[in-house]
């Protein structure tokens, strides 16, 4: 999937631009954005930690902006300058979780020789990370589905990171072809839908594993395939 051009929100706060370190090896450049100062980065980390803790305990409804501000020890107005709404905040939390996952995968990459097996194993690792924190996962997924155009920059970043994770697992040594990018898009959609249906209690873990294994085989098709 060709990464979309982020559309800046008129209230884009400091700290919403992803760090360049989140995109190595995948051939994706992060969106442009001014680098954070050390103080801004530390404040942003406190906000995201507070959001994560609240969501872990009670899911989407437990994340209230005033409680996040109090837990992060920032003024409510400061929180809104960083994240204009709870949806922005939780989508940014999903971005943060995916950045951590990508860093972990770089430290401990899948070892299978077959690209499809590496993609399936990588996405199952990502799924299991979400599975361990079901309230947090549900809060982030709900925010992603509720997001409107005002959160397009944050949503675009989540999609960029998911693309980076899949392309890394494929082990490409050159730019992906349009067909490969199309396959990645279908794989991403299947992974997200599997997460949504599992969270809703409509899919078992075995079904999720089967669907992810099946769709990951798309990367085995020759570049000329339609």
N, C-alpha and C positions, 0 to 999 in steps of 0.2 A: 504494500500500500504506500503510494507516494505521500509522504507526510504533508498534511495541509498547512497552508500558511496561517499562522495564528492571527486572530483578529483581536487587537487590544481592546479591552473594555475601558470606557472612559474613567473608571475608578480603579484601574489596575494598580494594586498596591505594591509596595516594595517587597521583593522576596518571592514573587510568583514565578519568575523565570527559572527553569530548571538548570541545574549545574551541568557544565559541559562534560564532567566526568561520568555522567549517567549514560553517555552514548558511545563509548569506545567500541571498536570492532564491527559495529553494525552498519557503518556507512551513512549514519544519520547525523546531521548537524542540529544542535539544539536551537530553539528560537532565539532571536536576538534579545538581549536584555541587559541592563546595566548590572555589573557585579554587585553583590551585597557587601556592605561593610561587615566587619567582624561582629559588631554590636547588633546589626540587623539580622544577621544569620543566627546568632544566639537567641534573639527574641523569636524569630520564626520557628526555631527548633522547639522552644518552650511551648509555643502555641500548638504545634503539631503533636507534641507529647501529651499535652493536656487533652486535646481532641481524641487522640487514640485511647487514652485511659478511660475517658467518659464513654466512648463508643463501645469499648470492650465490656463495660459493665452493663450498659443498657441499650445499646444499639442506636439507631437514628434519633429516636425521640429523646434520648438522654443527652444529646449534644445540643446544648443551649448556649448561645453566644455569651451571655453574661457569666455563666458558669465557666466557660472556657477562659474568658478573660481573668476571672478571679483565680482559677487554678494556675494559669500561666503567669500571673502577677503582672498583667499589663492592663492599661486603661481600656475600657470598652471601645472608646473612639479609636484607639490605636489598633485594636483587633480589626475593626471595620476598615481601617486603611489598608491592612494587609489582605483581608478576605471580606468582600462586601456582603456575604451571606453564608448561612450554614452549608448550603450546597457547594459554594466555592471552597469552603474550608474542608469539607469531606472529600471532594474530588482531589484537592491538593494533598490530602492525607493518603488517598489511593496512589497518587503520584509518588509520594514519599515511600510507601510500602514497595512499589514496583522498583524504585531506584535501589532500595536495599536488597531486593531479590536479585536484580541484575548484578549488583556488586558481589553477592554471594555466588552467583553462577560463574562469574569471572574467576573467583577464587577456587571454586570446586565445579568445574564444567562437567557435563555428562561425558561418559567415557565410551559410549557405544560407537562403533565404526559406521553404522548405517544412519544417514541423516534423518530419516523418518523416525527411527527409534530415539535419536537424540532429542528431536522436537517433542515427541510424546513424553519422554521422561522429564524434560524441562517443564512442560506445561502441567504435568502431574505434580511436580515439585511445587510449582506456583499454586496449584489447586490445593494441595495439602497445607500450604502456608495459610491460605484463606480458611480452610476447614478447621484449623486449630483455633481460629478466632471468629466463630460464626457471627457474633453480634457485630464485631467490627466489620467483617466482610459484608454483612447485610446493610450496614449503614453506608458504606462506601458505594456499593452497587446501587442502592436506592438513590443516592445523590447523583450518581452518574446517569441514571435513567431520568431523574427529575431536571437535570441541567438544561437551561435554555441558552440562547445565543450569548447572554452576558457572561457565561462561564465557558465559552468556546475555547479560549486559550488554555484553560486547565484541562478540558476534555481532550483537546488536540495533543497535549503533552502526555496524557495517559495512553492515547493511541500510539504515539511515537515510541513510548517505552515498551508497550506490548509488541510492537513491530520489531524493536531492537532485540527483545528477548528471543523471538522466533528466528530472526535472521542470524543471530549469534549461534543458536542451536543448529541451524542448517550448516554452518561452517563454510559459508561462501567465501571465495577468494577473489571475487570480482563483483561488479555491480549486478544486483538482481535484475532479471529480465521482467518485462511486463507480466508474463505468465506466472513467474515466481511470486511477484508482488500480489497478483490476484489470488494465488494459493494461500499466501500469508494472510490475506484479508479474510478468506473463508475460514482458515484455521482460527484466527482471532475471534471471529464471530461465534464459532462453535464453542470455544473455550468459555467465552463470557456467558453464552446461553446455558452451557452446562452448569456454570456456577450459579446462575439465577435459578434454574430449575432444582438444583440440589438444595439451595437455601430455602426454597418454597416447599421442600419435601416431596417433590414430584419426580425425583431421579435418585437412584441409589448410587453409591460409590462405584460399584461394578459397571453400571450403565455409563457413568461419566468416563471411566477409564476406557471402556470399549469405544465410545464416541470419539474421544481424543485420539486414541490409537488409530482409528479408522481414518479420521480426517487428516492426520499427520502424514499419511501415505501420499497425499497430494504432492509433497515435495519430491517424490520419486519419479514423477512424470518428466519426460524429456522436455527441455525448454521450448521445443517446437510444438508441443501438444496444445490443443485448444481447450 
